[in-house]
């Protein structure tokens, strides 16, 4: 009885101990011909000290076999390592060489890694490179590469990303054990780029969620995620042909966007006049100064078309040698065929054709009535909107002047700013897209494919020249789950991922327009799409949008993964 009691106490004590943080093995490269590992401080390898180690898998032939006819299966390869002092180590077949960390990071190419690096020859007679390190350290090199803290710098979104990434690796430990590692380092698994990509905000997100994973039925879930879901995620069974209770379609919405009113004290109805007003250009001399060119005054008055063309070419294209200035400017779209146009029109064309207005493009993130925060080329930037800024709404190719209105965030904005102050902007209204992923420039996209491009994309299907495309089934998110592709010699039905891959589209959430000639022959197709990725599980930009609107990481995760629980593993 006493022994049983002691055993029970020991079992309870063991159960009370938290699980240890796992060590993970990341396959950095699976087919390297050669690998060079460097470090700023010496490391030890096979009892030799060096700062570099150059690995190769070389063919080794026994001297007795020289001149003999050998079978390919008789060939032997040996792993070799060349050190700083030209010492060459020749290892026995099947050797795995491990380089332990020193005071400095271990480097391969332009990347650096924490933890141990291991190199060994594989069955393909190339080299496999593995980085072995604690799971939380690994996540510090994953999270900023899966959700940029610079572009999407919301802590709660990054914490959701950290939990999703931790859940993924926890579920997939040993996934590639036959290859000698757990998971790969690319987007086929999770993007891991090592220590030089680590970021303080992402590191904080990893630290504050340490050990936490998303579970269903007590087990880590398959925590799939994609960049931009286009307003709604898709059922896993429609994309990956596996029905999963927590990977079902959900709307990418959290709170209905609150309109952010704006107003300006100035409005110029004519778009071209607005551009000239923002540039402070009313004369050729002012246009030249605006473009950083020497001021040559104004053209002669009256001026013949030839004289006007010569003045404009010499002033604005001084280095161009032409046989006819008039023909050159007609070809540039500056002078009409008549050779003359109103001065205002010519000034606008010069500024427009020479891209002198210096438009910047961005996505509106926040607006407080004076300051605008935008994502410009993936970088957050803050601007002040002039009280008399010229504001236009773009509808198709038209630009409508506005004295006031409202934004909700996520609008695509073209702007001209000087020293951080916006004098003119054009935006596309966003009220039709209240989804939380609207902050991505890829929330909506458009791609045209010519007939030649389409035939090349579908060549492997062996159906002949394309004649028609029909979506035969759409999922809950309106993604093209099944698409029939018809050719002159046959037809094929393609699942979502297959047609997306063949056509090189950002997502399978698309509609399209087929262009035909008078005889009905297919000339091309234009695809109108939303989203970027497979669209299953967490929407990464949607997580950012939810965080902007005040959601915590738990709420974000439970939004995109239906019915999950959050559990601390260690």
Secondary structure as UniProt FT lines:
FT   HELIX           2..16
FT   STRAND          23..32
FT   STRAND          34..45
FT   TURN            46..47
FT   STRAND          48..60
FT   HELIX           63..65
FT   TURN            66..67
FT   HELIX           72..74
FT   STRAND          76..83
FT   TURN            84..85
FT   STRAND          88..90
FT   TURN            93..94
FT   STRAND          96..99
FT   STRAND          106..108
FT   TURN            109..110
FT   STRAND          111..113
FT   STRAND          116..121
FT   TURN            123..124
FT   STRAND          127..134
FT   HELIX           135..140
FT   TURN            141..142
FT   HELIX           143..146
FT   TURN            149..151
FT   HELIX           155..172
FT   TURN            173..176
FT   HELIX           177..179
FT   STRAND          183..184
FT   TURN            187..188
FT   HELIX           195..197
FT   HELIX           200..208
FT   TURN            209..211
FT   STRAND          212..216
FT   TURN            217..218
FT   STRAND          219..220
FT   STRAND          225..226
FT   TURN            230..231
FT   HELIX           236..240
FT   TURN            245..246
FT   STRAND          260..263
FT   HELIX           271..279
FT   HELIX           284..290
FT   TURN            291..292
FT   HELIX           305..316
FT   TURN            318..319
FT   HELIX           325..331
FT   TURN            332..333
FT   TURN            337..338
FT   HELIX           343..353
FT   TURN            354..357
FT   STRAND          360..367
FT   STRAND          371..376
FT   TURN            377..378
FT   STRAND          379..395
FT   TURN            396..397
FT   STRAND          398..402
FT   STRAND          404..407
FT   STRAND          412..418
FT   TURN            419..420
FT   STRAND          421..428
FT   TURN            431..432
FT   HELIX           436..439
FT   TURN            441..442
FT   STRAND          445..450
FT   HELIX           451..457
FT   HELIX           459..461
FT   STRAND          466..474
FT   TURN            476..477
FT   STRAND          480..487
FT   TURN            488..489
FT   STRAND          490..495
FT   HELIX           496..503
FT   STRAND          510..516
FT   TURN            518..519
FT   STRAND          522..529
FT   STRAND          538..539
FT   HELIX           540..548
FT   TURN            549..550
FT   HELIX           553..560
FT   TURN            562..563
FT   STRAND          565..568
//
